[in-house]
């Protein structure tokens, strides 16, 4: 029986992602919860001595037929039920000392306790790996922000040139979005679930009746054993733990998608300010030999376009958790929950390779900046010169004679410039400003200063500095180069020897 190995989801088709989120990983997480519970019960004197070791041995995922369990799960609407039957059989077979270890399996738990806890365990491991990649990305972006603090480019607003900008600030803004999303993800609590059949801990109360331990003690001990957060009570119908993680993962894919969308535009041949790192066999076309498609960005963007709908599915399920055990809402969470983890892991891995090997072309940035020429500085010219014109005595200002103030006069210069072909606008704007504004008000050297893009960057450098300073834990060293899990290609090495600026 073939499993879903990601043929139609290339963004997450990776052995590393599969190892963290695949069916066998889910099975292993369920078994870890059961083995952990047996250990907690034995330590509390509520299970026979030696039973924990037997259950731990039986809880090896490779012992079980994942495909068979998946089919049999239809009988009880969840995979825990058929797996428990197999686990008990394994425990009995391995209990050669006849300690009665099977009595430690699943005692006082219910399927939702185990599966909810297992999915939190799955998420814990996946988020740990994800945060490592996110730190690798933010470190690379912080480096770009510092390296290109003075690299001029053009800012764009509603698809049009707006103001002079720096690539360093763009990289810092990418860093800001991702570091904030990563910090939010890092803060999400992943709690253990124990509630029993209806969330009252009734069976646990009976189990601990003659013990110094309470059901709450057992729950706290299991949470510590598994590395999950303890909670004041069962959360089986309050799904904030699930939706909070889903929202945080979606925030990460949003931030990654923003970067990918920018790279896709800036790597177009007619823009050519950036290029993805090249690797043998990547970016190829089935029909056009000359194409070098920016596939890393394409894959990351594909994840960003899918994630919000999956997060919405988690909220839809949470709002429909009727009664003390819902009829379908819980079940609808599982695929959305896991796919969000897969998309975040896959897209972060691709974006890390992109960020660590991004090719920067400052000359192209300057060329595109110069397309608008001095016209790009019209806001700054107006802000500096209009008050000077307004202060002129009556009769000395051509604008005053026409009943216009300084700002209106300079706007008319812009309007007249926009009437000529784009190729002529740079020279036209400069000439019209010079004609409209007396040299006594605006000397030639001051005009040239105002028309220098580097003179109108506002607080770009300080903004970038403040952003990096606000997230010092995400701007540090990224450690060793990331290795592609499929091709085993060190992603900081460009096999084609292309300079990465």
Secondary structure by P-SEA (a helix, b strand, c coil): ccccccccccccccaaaaacccaaaaaaaaaaaaaaaaaaaaaacccccaaaaaaaaacccccccaaaaaaaccccccaaaaaaaaaaaaaaaaccccccccccccccccaaaaaaaaaaaaaaaaaaaaaaaaaaaaaaaaaaaaaaccbbbbbbcccccccbbbaaaaaaaaaaaaaaaaaaaaaccbbbbbbcccccaaaaaaaaccccccaaaaaaaaaaaaccccccccccccaaaaaaaaaaaaaaaaaaaaaaaaaaaaaccccccccccccccccccccccccccaaaaaaaaaaaacaaaaaaaaaaaaaaccccccccccccaaaaaaaaaaaaaaaaaaaaaaaabbbbbaaaaaaaaaccccccaaaaaaaccaaaaaaccccccccccccccaaaaaaaaaaaaaaccccaaaaaaaaaaaaacccccccaaaaaaaacccccccaaaaaaaaaaaaccccccccccccccccccccccccccccccc
